């Protein structure tokens, strides 16, 4: 009987393992507490991390038993040493860590910190300011304004009757005077504050009192293109507000709820049409949750809103990026799902249509921020994000390709605890030029022994190649939420990209170098010459300005009148204000043979040139001898052509970077061609 019981038990275990694994899914209650429930998740998710964490990580911090962290950490080089520090607010402390895991400094806080601090240059001169907010139950809210070493700025912290400073802080220059202002919101009193750096209100019309509980971190920019900064925020009942810097409501605002509510889904502001009027992008929950895009007057943009499938509540903040730097934006938003594999991350075009290969489908869903970068150096961006799930005590950081081929090799990463409501911060925390992924995770046992973890992984791709388009909450450390259009810039195109000539000497030979500007701003360039032997090049003009869409011919003259036989090399170094190609090098190769032989007017055809080593030669009839010379003019080899008109020839055995090929004809004429070997 016991054997039968054990056999049945083993069968039950086998069936459970075959059809799913017990997991925990996180969600929020109305008080903002992280709750958990058991679900049967996709068993394919439960695999170990491939990447190991950096030495010194993970870092373990004390956690509040009731309120856990939202929206990750802040990566910023606050001590100006060339590497990002990790600023992590947890429970009643703000911790600042170096890339080796060492603690730079720590600040004790009154109240419970949930959001990452905002960091910005406060005066345009590199003066770093750090703003951290707290709250909790009972209300114990504070606004901290600190310098780069953790000291309170005079007059701070501020307390508004200890009301919870709900949502994250924002730093922005509201009036264009070069000084950053601080924007925060208070629960209970329901005030939207704009504060000067001395703690005073920005003006007589501040704070503004909202008609309910502030529900999103405000976003700030000039949304209606009138030259005045505006603040967009929302309250929990679904009402959206927009105020200008003077506290006046913008035309069309407030916008009443459309059967939805707000909580934590902070909007982004972006110019989709290039007309400098900004759209407001975000998501909602409530009776009829929606993904939305509104115009600067509060009306829906054409094609929006888009219903959140199955009416799932979502706390997803949007990510908006220009994937190709061409002014065409992509919008990424997500939702929670159940235990089944289901669509959960959506890629939208500005007209509300789905991007190709979207949505991404997996179990568990997502309500943290989404990062965008090329983290495997394949020339295409990936989406990096957390999860609402935890299996076997470990959460998830995913990286999905946008071409529909699924998750990147080596992912998901498996940090300890939940990554719910957080995400993957991207930066360089050790100054080696490579991207590190820093993810916040936490235990949720409603216990004083709960911990928060800072997890750090090296991705083995350099910062420039990764081209990070979004790597932190709201896209920037000031949390302004404005996705600015790329500034117009010049773009240089040079033709040809190499000058190679062979002549008999005793003359000056001139040709044109075409410099084109394919960008949107004036191209400024300057040409200098680096000689490897003698001075024999003149350039006219050496510098100029080229308007967008136009080009200029630069005359390059090679003076061979005083040159002896041999190879002459130089580089034209073209410096410009093209931010992508600030310096281009055009090699110049000149081979001189002064002698009595006639140089054939017919070119010797050699291709490909440059070559990997094997070339094709085409000649006219009566070819006699093929001679090969090195760059110093020394004869390396002679081959009898026997009247052939075409041959294939392998140059690799000569182990040269360049060779001069000379074909002698039976009538005494010769033809030459310099070939570059890669």
N, C-alpha and C positions, 0 to 999 in steps of 0.2 A: 504493500500500500504506500509506504514511504517513497519507494522508487517511482511509483506512478505519479505521486504528488510532485516529486522533484522534476520528473519528465515534463509534466504539464507546466510547471513554473518556468522551466527553460524554454519551452515553446512560446509561452506568453512573452518572455523577455526578447526572444528572437523576433517575434512579430512586431513588438514595439520598436525595436531597433531598425526593422526593415521599413516601417511606415512613417517614422518620424521620431524626433527626440524631444524630450521635455525641455522647454526653454522659458525664459521670462521676457515679457514685453513690458516696456515702460509707457506710462501715460501720465498726464497731469490732472489733478483735481481742481476744483474751482478756486482753491486757495493758493495754487501754484506749487503744490507739493508733488514730487515725483512718486507715483504709485506704480505697483507692479502686478502682473497677473501671469499665471502659467498658461503657456500655449504649446502646441505641437508644431515646431518649426521644421523647415526643410533640412534634412539631415546632411545634405551636401554642404551646408554652410559651416559645419563644425569641423574645421581643419585648422591646423596650427599655423602661426605666422611663419613666413619664410625669412623676413628681415629681422635681424636682432637689433635691440635698442642700443643707442650710443652708450659708451661707458659713463657711469654716473646716473643712468636712468633705468627704470622710472623713478621719479621723485614722489614721495608720499607726503601728503598734507592732511591736516585735520579737516574734517567735514562737519557741517551742521547735520544733526540727525533728522531735521525736518525739511530744509531747503537746500537743494543741490545746484551746482553751477550750470549756467546757460551760456552758450555762444563762445566757448573756448577760452583761449588766452590771448594776450597781446604780445607780438614779437616786434621789438623796436630797439634800435641801437641808442640807448639813452646815455651811455657814457662815451659815445663817439670813438670807440676802439675798433670799428670796422666789422663788428659782429653783433647780431641781434641778441638782446637779453629777452628772457621769458618772464613776463609779468602775469602772475596768476593770483587772482583774488579768491580766497577760500575761507568760508566761515567768517572769522573776525580778524583776518590778517591779509595783508597784501605782501606776497613773496616775490622777490626778483632773483632769478637764477641766471648763471652764466651757462655757456654751452657745454662745459664739463660737469655740470650738475652742482657746482658750488653756489652757495647762497651769497649774492651780492649785498642785499639788504632786505630787511623785513620791517613792515609797519603794522603795529597793532591798531585795530579798527573798533569803533563802537558800532554795534549792529552786525547784521549778516550780509556779507557781500555775495552776490550772485553773478553779476555781469563782469566781463573783463573791463579793465580801465581804458579810458580814452587817452591817447598820447599825441601831442602835436608840438610844433614850433610855435611858441606863444607870441613872438614879436617879429618874426621874419629874419631874425639874426641868429637862429640856432638855439635859442633858449628853450629847453625842453620843459614842458608841463605835463603832469600826470593827474588825471581826474578819476577818482574812484567813488562809488556810491554804495550805500548800505541800506538795509531795511530790516525786515523780520517781524516776528510776532513774539512778544508784544512790540509795538512800533518803537523803533530805535534808530531811525534813519539819519544819516549824515552825508554831507558832500565834502570830500577831501580833495584839496588842490595841493599837490606836492611838487617839489623840484626833482631834479634827476637823481639825487642821492637820498630821497625819501623824507626831506624836511617839509613841514607844513609851511605854506606861504602865509605871510602875515594876514590875519583876519579869518583864517580858515582853521578847522572845518566849520561848515555851516550846519545848523539844525533848524528846520522849520517845524517847531513844536514836536520834534522827533518823528514826524510823519515819514513813512516809508518812501524813500526815493526810488520810485518804481521805474523799471526799464533802465536802459543804459544811458550814460552821459554822452554829450556831444560837445566838441570844440570846433568853433568856426569864427571867422571874422565877419561880423554882422554889418559893419558900416564901412569897410574898406580902408580902415586906418592902420592896418598892419598888426593890430592887436587881437588876439583870440578871445572870444567870449565863450562862456560855459552855459550849456542848456541842459536842464534837468526838469523832472516832473515829480510832484508829490502826490502820494495817495492820501485819501481821507479829505484833505483840503482841495484836491483835484486841480492843482495849479501847474501851469507851464511857466517856468522861470527862465529868463535870460539874465546872466550875471556877468558883471565886469570882473576883472582879475583881482580887484580889492574886495570882492564879495558884495558890492552894492548892486542894485537892480540896474539893468541896462538903460532904462528910461522910465518916465512916469507911467507909461502904459503897461509896465510889467510888474508882477506876473499877470498872465491871463488866466481866468478861472474857466475851466471846462465843465461841461454838464454831466460828467460822470468820471469813472476811474480811468486815468490814462492807461493805454493798453499797448502802445508800441514805442520803441525808441524813436524820437523825432528825426526827420531828415530835413536838410537845409540846403537851399540853392535859390537862385532867381528863377522861379519856375515860369513866370509870365513875361520874361524879357523886358522888364521895365526899369532895370538898373538897380533894383532894391532887393535885398535878400529876403527870402520867405522861409517859413517853418511849416512843415506838414506833420501833423500828428493825428491821433485817433483815440477814441474812448471805447470801452468794452461793449457798449450797446450798438456799435457799428457806425457811429457818426465820425466823419472825417473833417478835420479842421485845416485851414491854411491861413496863416497870419503873415503880414509883412513885418519888416524890422521895427516899425512903429506901433505894432500891435493891432493894426487894422485887418479885419477879415478880408480875404481876397474875393473878387467877384466869383459867384457860384458856390461859395463856402459859407457855413458848413454844409456838407453833403450828408443827407440822411441815409440810414441803413437800407440796404436792399435785401432784407431778410437774412442778414448775416451779422456776425459779431467779430470783434477784434480781440486778440490776445497774443502778444509777442511777435506778430508777423510784421516786423518793421519794414516799411516800404523803401524803394529805391527811386531816384529821380534821374531820368535819362532823356536825351533829345533823340528821338527816333527819326525825325524828318529833316534834321539839319537846319531848322528854322529858329533855333535857340529858345523855343518854347518846350518845356520839359513835361514828360508824361510821368505819372505816378504808378508804380508797379508793385503788386503785392498779392497776398492771399488772405483768406478769412476762414472762420468756422461758423457755427450756428445752425439755424434751421435749414438754410440753403447756402452752404459754403461755396465760395467762388475763388478762382484765380482771376485777377482783374488788372486792367490797365486803364487809367483815367487820364484825360487831357488836363492841361493847366487850369481850365475853368471848372474842373470836377466832373465833367461829362465823360461817359465811357468812350474809349477809343473804338473805332470801327473794328468789329470782329470780337469784341470783348463785352461782358465777362465770359469766362469758360467755367462751366460747372465742375466742381471737384467730384470725380466719379464716386458713386455710391454714397454721396453726402457725407463722406468722412470729414470729421473735423481735422483741420491741419494748423499747426503752429509754424509752418514753413516760412522762413524768410526767403525772398527771391535772390537769385544771382543773375546779373545782366552783364554780358561781355560782348566785345567786338572781336570775334575770333580771327578775322583776317585783316584787321586794322583798315577797313575800307568804309567805315561808317554804317555798316549793316550789323545790327545787334541780334543776339540770341538771348532768350529768357529761359531760365531753368527754375522750376518749382517742383515741390514734392508733396507727398501726403503719407499718412500712416496707412497700413494695411493690416489685415488679419494674419493668421498663421499660414495661409495659402500663398503660393507664388502668384503675384499679381502685379499689374502696372503700378509703379510708385514714384518714378522720377520723370518729369515731363520737360521736353524741350520745345519751346514755342518760337515762332517768328513774330515780328511786331504786329502782324495782322491777326494774330490769334490762332493761326494754323500750326499744326504740329510739324516740327522739323523731321527730316528723314531719319529713320532708325529709332524713333522715340514713340512711346515711352520705354524706359528701362524697366524690366520686370524682375522682381525678386520678392521674397517674403519679408515681412517685418515693417517695411516702410521707413520713412525718414522725416524728421522735423528739425534737423540741424541745418547749419549753413553749408553751402556747396562751394568747393574750391575748384578752380579751373587752371590747369597748367599742363605742359608737355613733360611728364615726369619720367618718360622712358626714351626721350631724345629721338623719336621717330618722325618728328615734324608735325605731329597732330596732337591736339590738346585732349587731355583726359578729364573726367569729372571725379573728384575725390570727396568722399562724404562718409558720415557715420551711419548709425542704425538705431532703431528703436528696440532691437533685440539684444539679449545676452544669453549665451549658452555655456554651461559649465563654468560660470563665473567670469566669462570673458566676453567683451563686446566686439565691435567690428569697425574697422575703417576700410571702406571699399574704394576701388579705383576702376572705373568703367570707361571703355573706349567709346567714342561717339559714332563709330561706323557700324554699330550693331553687333560687333564680334564678341562682346561680353567683357568679363573682368580681366584686368591686366594680370599678366603672370606675376606671381609672388604675393598677390592680394587674395583675400582680405588680411589685414593686420589684425592681431587679436590682443588688444590691451586688457588689463584686468578691469572688470566692472563695466557699467553702462557708458556708452558714448551719446546717449539720448540727449537731444537739444543742444549738442555741441557740434564739433566738426573737426576739420584738419587744417591747422594753421601752417603756412608755408613760409620759409625764410632761411637765413644762413646764421645759425646760432654759434658756430665755431670758427667763422672767418676763413674757411677753406675754399670758398667760392662755390661749393656744392649746396644743393637744396636739402634742407632738413624738414621733415614733417613732424609737427608737434601736436599731439592730440590729448585732450583732457578726458578723463574717465573717472568713474566713482562707484563706490559701493552704495547700495540702498537697502539697509536693514532697519532703518529708523532707529539707529543705535548710536550712542555717543562714541562708539569705537569705529564708526564708518570713516573711510578715508577717501580722499581725492588723489588722483595720480596724474602726474605730467609724464607723458610718454613721448620719446624722441627717437626718430629713425632717420638715417641718412639714405637719400634716394639715388646717389651716384650719378647725378646730372647737374651740370653747372647752372647757375642762376640765369645767365643770358639765354642758354639753350632752352631752359624750362619755360621761359616767357610767361611768367605767372600773371594771369589776367585777374584772378580772384583768389586770395589766400588768407582772408580773415573776415570777421563779422562785418557786414555791410560794406566790404570792399576796401576799407581804409581804416587806419588806426584812430582817426579823429571821429569816426562813426557818423560822418555827415550824410552818408547815403547818396551823395551825388556822383553818378557815373559820368565823368566828364568826357566829352569827345576828344580824341587825340588832336593835339595841336597840329596845324598845318606845318609841314616840313618839306624841305627840298630833298630831291632824290636824284642822284647822279648816275649817268650812264655814259660809259667811255667806249669808243670804237675807233680803231681796233684795240684789243686788250694786250697786244704785243706787237712790236715793230722789229722785223727781221729783214735785213737787206744784205746783198753781196754785190760789190762793185769792183771795177778795176782801179779806182782811186783817182787822185789828182783833180777831183771836182767836189762841188757842194751839191748835195742831193736833198730835196725838200719834199715833204708830204704833209697831209693834214690829219690831225687828231680831232675827232668830233666829240665834243662834250655836250650832252643833252641833260635837260632838267625835266624829269618825269614826275616831279612832286608838285606841291601846291603852294610853296613859298619860294622866294628868290633863292637861287643857288649861288653861293659865294665860293670861289675856288682859287687856289694858289698852287703853282707847279714849281717844284725844285728838282734839281738833277743830282743824282748820286753816281759818280763815275767810279768804275773799277779800273780804268786805265785811260790816262790823258783827259783833256777837255776838248770835246768835238761836237757838242750839241748846242743849238740855239733854239729858244722857245719864244713864240710871239702870238698872242700875249701870254705873259706868265701868270696873270691873274685877271679875273673879270667877274661880272655878275650876270647870271642867266635867268631871265624871267621863267615862270612856270610854263611848261609846254614848248619851250624854245630850245635852240642849240647854238653853239658857237664853234667855228673852225679855228683850231690852234695850229699854226704852222710849225712843224718840227723839221729843222734843217740839220743835216749831218755833214760836217766839214771834213772831207777826206784829203784835202790838199796837202797836209803835212804828215799824213799817216803812213807808216810803213806797212808791209805785208803782215797780216795776222787778224785775229779776232778781237773786236772791241765791244765791251759791254757796259751798259749803264742802266739806271732806273729813273724813270720819271715818277716822282712822288707827288700825287695829286691830293692835297688836303682840301676839305670842303666842310660845309655846315650840314651835310647829310648825316643825320644821327645814326643811321644804320651802317653807312660806309663812310666814316669820317676820313679815312685815308685809303687811297687806291694806288697800286704800283703797276706801272706799265714797263715791262722789260724792253730794252732796246739792244739789239744785237747787230753788229756791222762787221762783215768779213771783207777785208781788202786784199786784192792781189794786183800789184803793179807789175806789168810785163808786156811782152810784145804780142802775146796771143790775142787773137780776135775773140771778143765775147759774143756769143750767138745772140741774135735778137729774139730767138725763140726760147721761151722759158723751158727749163727742165721741169716736168710735172712729177712731183713727189707727194704722195698722200698715203695715210693721213699725216698731217703735220700741225701740231706736235703728234708724236707717235708713242705707242707703248713699246716700240722696238722693231716691229715688222712693217715694212713700207712697200708700196707699189711704185715703180718708176716707169714713166712713159717718155720715149725719146723719138726723134725723127730718124730716118734711115741712116745707115753707114756709121752708127755709133761704134766706137773702137775700144776705148778704155774707160772704166769707172775707177776714179781715184777717190780715196777717203782721207780727209785731213781732220786733225783735232783742232781745238780752239786756238792753239798756239801756232797753227799753220804747218804742223809736222805731218808728213805723209805716213798714214797708218797701213794702207793696203791698196793694191791695184787689182782689178778684175777685168779679164778679157771679155768684152761683150759680144764679139763675133757677129756684129751687124744686127743684133737684136733690137727691137723697138719697144719691148716691155719686159720687165722682170719683177719678181718679188724678192725682197732682200731683207735678211735678218741683221739688224744693227746691234742687238744686245751683246754679242760676244766682245764688242769693242769697249764696253764699259765706259761710255762717255755720256755726258749730259746733252751734248750737241755735236754735230758733225757737219762738215762741209762736203757735199757730194759734187764731184766734178766729172762731167762726161766729155771726153775728147772724141772728135769726129775725124774721119779719114782725110777731110780737106783742111785740117789744122784748126778749125773752130772749136771752141769749148762752150759748155753751158754749166752753170753752177747753181746749187740750191742748198741753203742752210736748213738743217732739220733739227728740231728740238726733240729730245728723247725724255719722256717722263719716267 
